[in-house]
Amino acid sequence: MGQWHKSGCVLCGQNCGLEILVEDNRIARVRPDKDNVRSEGYVCRKGLKVANHQHGADRLTHPLKRVGGGFERISWDQATTEIAERLRRIVDEHGPRSLAYMGGGGQGCHFEAAFGVRLLRALGSHYHYSPLAQELTGEFWVQGRVFGKQYLFAGPDKKEADMLLAVGWNPMMSHQMPQARRVINHLSKDPDKLLVVIDPRLSETAVKADIHLPVRPGSDALLARAMIAIVLREGWEHKAYIQKHVYSFETVKTWFDGFDIKEAVRVCELDYDQVHQLCRLLTTRKWAMHLDLGVLMNRHSTATSYLYMILMAICGRLGVRGGNVIPGTIMPMGSHSDERKPKTWRTVTTGFPAIMGTFPPNVMPDEILNDHPERLRAVLCSQSNPLRSYADTTAYEQAFKLLDLLVTNELAMTETASLSHYVLPCRSGYESWDGTFFPMTFPEIYFQMRRPIIEPSGEPLEEGQVFTLIAEKLGIIPAIPADLMEAAKGDRLAFGAALMEWAAAEPAALNNMPFVLAKTLGGVLGSAHLAALWGLLMAAPKSFQECAARAGFTPGPRLGEDLFKAILDRPGGLWIGKADHDNNLAALQTESGKVEILIPELADWVRSIEPVSEAKALAPDEGYPFILNAGRHMDMNANTLMRNPEWNKGKRACTAAMNPADVERLGLADGQRVRVSTEAGCGVIEVEATESVRTGMVLIPHGFGLNYMGTESGLNVNRLTKNTHRDRLAGTPLHRYVPCRVEAADA
């Protein structure tokens, strides 16, 4: 007989609640968890297919070392000893800037980041490359200036909003909020609410919208500037809100004087009256907004984020119910990094600063492929597959082959693992204790610590355990007293007191607490991650303690332990906190105490976005007349986490979607094999004719081109993107605006 377990999905950031039937140590059946307080029985087909993620034939079972052209099995002791020796030698010879850690951004498993970042810092390096910096850091940088800290980013209060503005976002496919399809369907059917979509194509979400602005690809920043100019020209700005909460409005206002609004809207290929009508709604409705990759991975990415922040501020929609609010968190998704301070590291060759404590993966190949004495020489890659996840596969292949050391901690033999010097097997999200810290609910704060429900095959370890072993071989962890080890077996509060007493006299312990907890409490609990959770809750900041109290937990010295027990008692997840929804702007950490919309570094950039220059920049390239959207979201892709193509058997999963008029004009036919070429390279793929795609555009999904058991299925779209095609400030890729050419494959 099998057993049902409460768990969660690990395939996207929503982590919907699942109930999983395990029979003979395999996932036999999956159904939505109707008791989950956040997802409430909602799940998409990806979550129902997690067995394909768990039981891939290319799962790793033992540590491997590259020998000649292949790999040989070695012991954990040999692997961690040799890795530690090579790391120490590289850092000693070339300095800490020669080392980078790439990880900490798993869709379902965040706990390894505490260990990976700590190991990196113990060796003196700050170079943490994260998936976060592949998508969101331009927006985080802007909100860091506006709110005072980069981790104070605002999301839509969908419960209270009567209008939702989706900009470059297709939640019917990409989700990005709990119960996305359910929320969108309710919005579209509610006569008292409005759904507004700004997207070049008639996406699955745009079909359901009350208003759809089919903006010209790449002109999002110009449209945002035009909308601000309309609001200001008409005098529709929220004067009372601005007076009370906004700093430097009068300076920013001058940037829009004399702006040619109608010409800008014409260049955006939109109807002026419709845009004007939308601006009126933005100043009269209780609206919230979500920006997504359609703009965050597009031309003027950071500037577009900034313009929409200005728009929300002048309409009075920041920090208010039904607007965009700063959520509470148990743990921020990153740390604040102020590039104006000399202590904030920049990349050696490309000069990009850390944002939210992380660096953009787009620049890593450049940081390896150079002759600088402090170039990157060693990379620790954890639950990340840059050879399929990040821009410019060719550049990454060239760069990784030059590394002195590449270590990959993974579930499966990925494309990145196959180039590594050492491959270390890790437990999956269903074989280990793990969880995430995505702050996507308001005002409640949700958390679920998934527990192991499958016994792993072979010798895989939790990623936290892997980093702890390496740290131990490096001599990073101080000698732990025997009495402290013994105390870990007893009352946890007493152990915590003993731990803090020892750490007060042992600085190395305090600096490397994740490893200390893994060696002490982790040994008792059987999990480094679970020990890290306990430590996190015991050291929770006052702001979270106040949130926990609002959710019904008793303040005081037992709060952390009480939360820990509650989390263990509720495998399906629970509300562990509640933000103060009546005084949201109290979270601001700006010098003025207000929303600071003046960012001097972006002033010239914003003023340069005007109709004449944009019309010229957007003119089609004769050699590459189409615009490739590299990264279409669908039901049939899940980043690179679903490696076995059988999960999409019988479906038309990886195609180049084009408008039928373009297909006919090129003399092609639906289903025909075509060659798509860009500056970076070319690939062959089946064309799909669909009216949902705007003329002049090509859509190719991400997450394909995976080499599974010797066979590559679908096209790796990152082979068609250049890592140098990136945002000037954040370094994020401009995947949604890649000039391309399409022709018959046999031409």
WOFENRA-V843734 format. One record per backbone hydrogen bond with DSSP energy under -0.5 kcal/mol. CO is the residue of the C=O (numbers start at 1). NH is the residue of the N-H. Records with the same first field share a line. If there is no record, write none. Layout:
CO=NH, NH
This chain:
3=22
5=20
7=18
12=15
16=9
17=33
18=7
19=31
20=5, 22
21=23, 28, 29
22=3
23=26
26=23, 28
29=21
31=19
32=34
33=36, 41
36=40
39=42
44=48
45=49
46=49
47=50
49=52, 53
50=53, 54
51=55
53=56
56=59
58=413
61=459
63=74
64=423
65=72
67=70
70=67
72=65
75=79
76=80
77=81
78=82
79=83
80=84
81=85
82=86
83=87
84=88
85=89
86=90
87=91
88=92
89=93
90=94
91=95
95=98
96=99
98=377, 378
100=380
101=103, 129
102=382
109=106
110=113
111=114, 115
112=116
113=117
114=118
115=119
116=120
117=121
118=122
119=123
120=123, 125
121=124
126=128
127=101, 129
128=130, 359
129=103
130=133
131=134, 135
132=135, 136, 137
134=733
136=140
137=141
138=142
139=143
140=144
141=145
142=146
143=147
144=148
146=596
147=589
149=152
151=153
153=327
155=325
156=158
157=160, 161
162=194
163=288
164=166, 196
165=167, 290
166=168, 198
167=292
168=294
170=173, 174
171=175
174=176
177=180
179=183
180=184
181=185
182=186
183=187
184=188
185=189
186=190
189=191
190=193
194=164
195=210, 211
196=166
197=199, 213
198=168
201=203
203=207
205=208
206=209
211=197
212=214
213=199, 215
216=219
219=223
220=224
221=225
222=226
223=227
224=228
225=229
226=230
227=231
228=232
229=233
230=234
231=235, 236, 237
232=235
237=239
238=242
239=243
240=244
241=245
242=246
245=595
247=597
248=252
249=253
250=254
251=254
252=255
253=256
254=257
256=259
259=261
260=264
261=265
262=266
263=267
264=268
265=270
266=269
268=216
270=272
271=275
272=276
273=277
274=278
275=279
276=280
277=281
278=282
279=283
280=283
281=284, 285
285=287
286=162, 163
288=165
290=167
292=295, 296
293=297
295=298
297=736
298=301
300=304
301=305
302=306
303=307
304=308
305=309
306=310
307=311
308=312
309=313
310=314
311=315
312=317
313=316
314=238
317=324
319=585
320=323
323=157, 325
324=319
325=155, 327
337=339
338=341
341=344
343=345
345=354
347=351
352=347
355=358
356=335
358=355
359=130
360=363
361=364, 365
363=367
364=368
365=368, 369
367=376
368=370
372=375
377=404, 405
378=100
379=381, 407
380=102, 382
381=409
385=388, 389
386=390
392=396
393=397
394=398
395=399
396=400
397=401
399=402, 403
400=403
405=379
406=421, 422
407=381, 409
408=410, 424
409=383
410=426
411=60
412=414
414=418
416=419
417=420
421=66
422=408
423=64, 425
424=410
425=461
428=431, 432
430=453, 454
434=450
435=110
437=439
438=440
440=178
443=579
444=446
445=576, 577
447=574
448=450
450=434
454=456
457=460
461=427
462=466
463=467
464=468
465=469
466=470
467=471
468=472
469=473
470=474
471=476, 477
472=475
476=478
479=481
481=485
482=486
483=487
484=488
486=489
487=490
491=495
492=496
493=497
494=498
495=499
496=500
497=501
498=502
499=503
500=504
501=505
502=505, 506
503=506
506=509, 510
507=511
508=512
510=513
512=515, 516
513=517
514=518
515=519
516=520
517=522
520=523, 524
521=525
522=526, 527
527=531
528=532
529=533
530=534
531=535
532=536
533=537
534=538
535=539
537=540
541=544, 545
542=546
543=547
544=548
545=549
546=550
547=551, 578
548=553
549=552
556=559
558=562
559=563
560=564
561=565
562=566
563=567
564=568
565=569
566=570
567=570
570=573
574=447, 576
577=445
579=581
580=583
583=586
584=587
585=588
594=596
595=247, 597
597=599
598=600
599=602
600=603
602=606
603=607
604=608
605=609
606=609
608=610
610=614
611=615
612=616
613=617
614=618
616=619
624=621
626=628, 740
627=698
628=630, 738
629=631, 700
632=702
634=637
638=641
639=638
641=643
643=645
644=647
645=648
646=649
648=651
651=653
653=655
654=686
655=657, 701
656=688
657=699
658=690
659=662, 663
660=664
661=665
662=666
663=668
664=667
669=672
672=687
673=745
674=676, 685
675=677, 743
676=683
677=741
681=678
683=676
685=674
686=656
687=671
688=658, 690
690=693
692=202
694=697
696=627
698=629, 700
699=657
700=631, 632
706=708, 713
707=709
708=711
711=708, 713
713=705, 706
715=717
716=719
717=720
718=392, 393, 721
720=680
722=725
724=726
725=734
727=731
732=727
733=735
734=737
735=630
737=739
738=628
740=626
741=677
743=675
744=747
